[in-house]
Amino acid sequence: MFQSLTPLPPDPILGLSIAFKADANPNKIDLGMGVYRDAYGNTPVMSAVKKAEQMILKSQSTKAYVGPVGAVDYNDTIARMVLGDALANQLGKRRMTVQTPGGTGGLRLTADFIRKVNPDATVWVSDPTWANHSPLISAAGLKIQKYPYYNYETHSIRFDEMAECLRKIPKGDLVLLHGCCHNPSGADLSREQWQVIRDLALETEFTVFIDLAYQGLGDGIEEDVNGTRLLAEHLPELLIVSSCSKNFGLYRERTGALTIICQNEGSANTATTLIAAAARANYSMPPDHGASIVQLVMDNQELRSEWKHELAEMRDRINRLRSLLVTRIKEADINDDFSFIEREKGMFSFLGITGDQVQSLINDYSIYLVNSSRINVASINDNNIDYLVSSLAAICDGN
Ligand code: LMR
C-alpha cells in the first residue's frame, strides 16, 4: 500500500527551519518561522510562565482528563482577554469558548464545525494569507476562495477591492480575517475599515471568522482586539480562534481557544455540542499544561503584571527592529524604498523582493525566508543586521 507514494514538498514555513539547521554557514540567519527571538537569537521561556510552571509542578494533584471543551476557567479567561470584561459580560451565554490544541487546532476545529453546519460553505481568505490556512481548510473538506488584501506595489491594503469582493459574498459563506498583525503582510485593518466590514457582514450576512494569533504583539493587548471587539459587539454570530503560542511564548504547549458567539443561548449550547463532538473525534481532549499556565498567570496579580511587562518588551523590541532595519537599509544606499516595514505590525513583513532574489538570499547568503519574501522581523539582532543589510544590498544591486 505504501510502495507507490509520492513524497510531498517540504512545508513552505517549517521546511525552512530544517534547511537552516542543516546549513553550516556561520553567518546564516533564520527569518523564516514565526517565533519571537530575543537580542541573542533565543526564544526564551517567559519568566512569568516559568514561575507559573514551577507552581503547577508543586501543586498539581491530578493528570485526569480535562474533557473535550477543556477547562471552564481557562475558557472564561481567554474570552475575557479577547473580548474584555464588559463585552464578555454583555454577551453572557450567547458566547461559548472551547480550549483547543493551539491556534491551528482551533482553526481545524472551526473548519470541522463549519463543514457539519454547512458542507457547501466557502471560506474566503485574504490574498495573501498564512501558508497553512488553505491546506487546513481544504483538509476539512471546505472550499476556499481569496479576497483581495495586500498591494505589493503600494504596500497597503487593497481595501476598496476587498470591500467590493465582500459585498458579493453569499450568506452562509465565511470570511476569515486576521485579528491583528496580519500574517504574512503585517498590514492591519484600520478602525474605519473594520467598521465597513462590520456593516458589510450585517448587510450581506456572511459569517466572520477571526484568526487571532498575535494579540499583544502589534500595538498592545487591548489595542490589538479593537476590530475583533467591534465585530463581537455588533454581529449576531462570530467565530474567533485565538492562540497563546506567541503572546505567552507557549508554542510547543499547544494552547489556544475557539470562541463562538451565537444569536442566543440555545444556539450557543447546541453549537458547543457539535464543537465538542468534533474535538472528541479529532483528538478527544486538549492538552492541559499550557492552559494551566495561562490560567495561573492571569489569576495571579504579580505574574500577570510581569507577563504584561515581558510582552510589552517583546512588542517594543519588534517595533524598534522595524525602524532599525529601515534606517540601516537607507544608510546602505539601497535604492528600493523599504519604509513601509516601519508602518506594519507584528512579527512579519514582506521584503517585497522577487522570488529569484529570495532564492539568492537563501542559496548564496544563507538567509532563510519564506518564498513570498515574508521575514520574521523578531529574528533580526545586532549581530546579524550588518550581514542582512549588506546581503540585501548585494541582491538588490544585482537586479
Ligand atoms: C508562522 O507563520 O511562521 C507561524 O505561525 C508558525 C507556523 O506554524 O507556521
Residues whose N, C-alpha, C, O or C-beta is under 5 A from the ligand:
A	BS01	LMR	I13 G32 M33 G34
